[in-house]
Amino acid sequence: MNLFEAVDFLKENQPLPDDRVLETNSEILEKFNEVRKYFLENPNPICISLFINSFGNGSGFGIYQLIEDVLLMYSSGQVIPHLIKGLKSQKYGIKYWSTQIASSFPNNKLIDPLAKLLKDKRSDVRYAAIVALAEIDDKRALDLIKNAQKLEEDTEVLELIEEVISNLGL
């Protein structure tokens, strides 16, 4: 594998198919994992936006979780602009995984896009947004978490909010 092949594969898979398609076509996941390993061994920031926009709906059968390792090789300044776009995506997989990854890049530039996700219709997105906001050392993030507690109806998300508030001594 070389840079051209890796980039070409990612460009062709923006995003990857949903898990139900990947389940019957393991070649795509195997190639995706090869590309991931290539960029771990050959860092190049060109992959940042390509990986963020490659998340399909589902778990990618464990591969999506590993993309964070690639992104952690880059500075917040390199990753955050792409994460912000991912957080605003209309595509569920991109939005969800960007929200998950945001907790590894705590930065006040993520507060506003994460705040919007506190109203997302999917509880897993709201849950991940709370986790990411809790990592940001900014009063606005904490105020958003406290306000979310008043509106949240999902018990798992509410339990997380209560845990965050308790851990932060609020």
Secondary structure, 3 states (H helix, E strand, C coil): CCHHHHHHHHHHCCCCCCHHHHCCCHHHHHHHHHHHHHHHHCCCCCHHHHHHCCCCCCCHHHHHHHHHHHHCCCCHHHHHHHHHHHHCCCCHHHHHHHHHHHCCCCCHHHHHHHHHHCCCCCHHHHHHHHHHHHHCCCHHHHHHHHHHHHHCCCHHHHHHHHHHHHHCCC
